[in-house]
Amino acid sequence: MSSKLKERIQLKKATVGVIGLGYVGLPLAVEFAKGGYKVIGFDINDRKIHTLLEGKSYVLDVPSEEVKTLVENKQLIPTTDFSKILEIDAVSICVPTPLRKTKDPDISYIIDAISRIKKYFHKDLLIILESTTYPGTTEELIQKEFEKMGYVVGKDYYLCYSPERVDPGNKKYNTKNTPKVIGGVTRQCLELGYLLYSSVIDTVIPVSSTKVAEMVKLLENTFRAVNIGLVNELAMMCDRMGIDIWEVVDAAATKPFGFMPFYPGPGIGGHCIPLDPQYLSWKAKTYDFYNKFIELASDINGNMPRYVVMKINEVLNRHKKCVNGAYILILGMAYKKDVDDIRESPSLEIYKLLKEQGALVEYNDPYVEEFIDENNNKVKSVELNYSDLQKYDSIILCTDHSCYDYKAIANNANIIIDTRNAFRGIIKENIYKIGAPTYDNIDIYEYIKEIASTKERMGI
Ligand SMILES: NC(=O)c1ccc[n+]([C@@H]2O[C@H](COP(=O)([O-])OP(=O)(O)OC[C@H]3O[C@@H](n4cnc5c(N)ncnc54)[C@H](O)[C@@H]3O)[C@@H](O)[C@H]2O)c1
């Protein structure tokens, strides 16, 4: 192992590069900089680099004041100049890994980042891939490229894979206190990667290969996708059977062992859960292995927006109305609460389907000022005026942002379709939850609520 690099890391004299300063890369770059390293942050997006140079953050979890101080003190140097790779000792790659239209992995961003590293490669560089990808990528894509240049891994340079687990919007867990898994191609690679990451991250978990580390991330996200798929299927079944899935999950979750609650919703979104399992399933096929759970979950989750629209049709019908011509307000365009990310958001699909069926649709999202619809039109978030909600035939709650006043919405809206159980505890006949019957037995709900609040008051 390069003792010079080891010493530079131990003394925090090493310069760390981060390629791709998005939701994952920016918090990581900031963590390295706060941890005492000089950090060079690379991105191909001029606008992002300019914003950072002005001391502003575009990632909700990273405060602008932090960026400002680090940039002013030259602890974080954002740049589009990739020749600065010559100055770094280690580099983490955090570029996107989307899917192509055919649902095949699009690893072109990783290939591009590697070609930039190759151009300014120097011996002893520690390279850590962070982007979520199929098992084998680090060795098949990166190690092979450097082999072609005549460089031996573990001797001329060091190569690791460490999946990013950051959960945007999570107030408890961040880059620093979320345990981080890392695998190296050789023992030397792992030792250096472990040393670097454990100097800024609270807990680092070493595993025996990059393939294991790659698979860890895919297991985590496949586990989520499959369990969400299961509960979504049960929600549609409960809807038909007249059972409230939310109540079922909450009651089941009181079992102190052997059960972990997952909740239904309008579908899955973001850059991870809808995509990552597809990376695994694609790779498995090259081994003649077909992942039935992944395909099934993807099918169920992918069809949830259609189920929500069907529910809207049903509810409007009950009120002698129809979607065609209805004035509808969608609350929440982001894929989950309290974030500004709309990638793969089911709200976008619901918006599109309702428009196709002739509804007049508006949306409000305090985190998403505008989005571009499928016809390339800019759609802007409308102001949420609680006292004026009567004008809509129906409100569709797609994202349960914490800042919404649910009582005010319930008291002012005509019909509410709740896809997240955001109106939990508010029992009103105008609220229709997905995966649940209508509130026709309000009495019993009131009684349960009474007991719950008595228990709470008495501290039981
Ligand atoms: N967003 C999440 O919650 C999350 C969580 C865990 C893991 N991940 C994974 O992390 C990776 C990054 O995701 P993200 O959400 O941060 O994406 P992002 O789109 O927010 O950020 C990626 C950044 O990389 C830049 N970029 C693209 N190509 C580049 C190149 N060749 N050189 C330099 N910069 C380049 C883009 O301009 C962008 O700023 C993905 O593989 C994703 O699956 C994301």
PDBQT file of the ligand as one rigid body, heavy atoms in Angstrom, charges set to zero:
ROOT
HETATM    1  N1  LIG A 501     -30.656  11.048  -4.526  1.00  0.00    +0.000 N 
HETATM    2  C1  LIG A 501     -30.606  10.096  -3.631  1.00  0.00    +0.000 C 
HETATM    3  O1  LIG A 501     -31.403  10.058  -2.701  1.00  0.00    +0.000 OA
HETATM    4  C2  LIG A 501     -29.559   8.989  -3.706  1.00  0.00    +0.000 A 
HETATM    5  C3  LIG A 501     -29.356   8.205  -2.566  1.00  0.00    +0.000 A 
HETATM    6  C4  LIG A 501     -28.408   7.203  -2.602  1.00  0.00    +0.000 A 
HETATM    7  C5  LIG A 501     -27.719   6.963  -3.801  1.00  0.00    +0.000 A 
HETATM    8  N2  LIG A 501     -27.944   7.720  -4.906  1.00  0.00    +0.000 N 
HETATM    9  C6  LIG A 501     -27.149   7.455  -6.115  1.00  0.00    +0.000 C 
HETATM   10  O2  LIG A 501     -26.129   8.447  -6.206  1.00  0.00    +0.000 OA
HETATM   11  C7  LIG A 501     -25.865   8.770  -7.572  1.00  0.00    +0.000 C 
HETATM   12  C8  LIG A 501     -26.043  10.244  -7.783  1.00  0.00    +0.000 C 
HETATM   13  O3  LIG A 501     -27.395  10.603  -7.548  1.00  0.00    +0.000 OA
HETATM   14  P1  LIG A 501     -27.859  12.082  -7.229  1.00  0.00    +0.000 P 
HETATM   15  O4  LIG A 501     -29.249  12.004  -6.730  1.00  0.00    +0.000 OA
HETATM   16  O5  LIG A 501     -26.830  12.785  -6.434  1.00  0.00    +0.000 OA
HETATM   17  O6  LIG A 501     -27.858  12.687  -8.725  1.00  0.00    +0.000 OA
HETATM   18  P2  LIG A 501     -27.917  14.240  -9.111  1.00  0.00    +0.000 P 
HETATM   19  O7  LIG A 501     -28.470  14.270 -10.486  1.00  0.00    +0.000 OA
HETATM   20  O8  LIG A 501     -28.538  15.029  -8.036  1.00  0.00    +0.000 OA
HETATM   21  O9  LIG A 501     -26.379  14.652  -9.157  1.00  0.00    +0.000 OA
HETATM   22  C9  LIG A 501     -25.472  14.172 -10.077  1.00  0.00    +0.000 C 
HETATM   23  C10 LIG A 501     -24.524  15.295 -10.467  1.00  0.00    +0.000 C 
HETATM   24  O10 LIG A 501     -23.535  14.750 -11.346  1.00  0.00    +0.000 OA
HETATM   25  C11 LIG A 501     -23.253  15.708 -12.341  1.00  0.00    +0.000 C 
HETATM   26  N3  LIG A 501     -22.616  15.016 -13.454  1.00  0.00    +0.000 N 
HETATM   27  C12 LIG A 501     -23.151  14.244 -14.403  1.00  0.00    +0.000 A 
HETATM   28  N4  LIG A 501     -22.188  13.740 -15.189  1.00  0.00    +0.000 NA
HETATM   29  C13 LIG A 501     -21.024  14.197 -14.720  1.00  0.00    +0.000 A 
HETATM   30  C14 LIG A 501     -19.666  14.025 -15.094  1.00  0.00    +0.000 A 
HETATM   31  N5  LIG A 501     -19.333  13.239 -16.105  1.00  0.00    +0.000 N 
HETATM   32  N6  LIG A 501     -18.719  14.666 -14.403  1.00  0.00    +0.000 NA
HETATM   33  C15 LIG A 501     -19.054  15.464 -13.366  1.00  0.00    +0.000 A 
HETATM   34  N7  LIG A 501     -20.305  15.651 -12.933  1.00  0.00    +0.000 NA
HETATM   35  C16 LIG A 501     -21.274  15.024 -13.615  1.00  0.00    +0.000 A 
HETATM   36  C17 LIG A 501     -24.599  16.339 -12.635  1.00  0.00    +0.000 C 
HETATM   37  O11 LIG A 501     -24.437  17.603 -13.250  1.00  0.00    +0.000 OA
HETATM   38  C18 LIG A 501     -25.194  16.432 -11.227  1.00  0.00    +0.000 C 
HETATM   39  O12 LIG A 501     -24.883  17.646 -10.601  1.00  0.00    +0.000 OA
HETATM   40  C19 LIG A 501     -26.823   7.897  -8.384  1.00  0.00    +0.000 C 
HETATM   41  O13 LIG A 501     -26.160   6.735  -8.770  1.00  0.00    +0.000 OA
HETATM   42  C20 LIG A 501     -27.927   7.578  -7.405  1.00  0.00    +0.000 C 
HETATM   43  O14 LIG A 501     -28.570   6.361  -7.718  1.00  0.00    +0.000 OA
HETATM   44  C21 LIG A 501     -28.847   8.752  -4.868  1.00  0.00    +0.000 A 
ENDROOT
TORSDOF 0
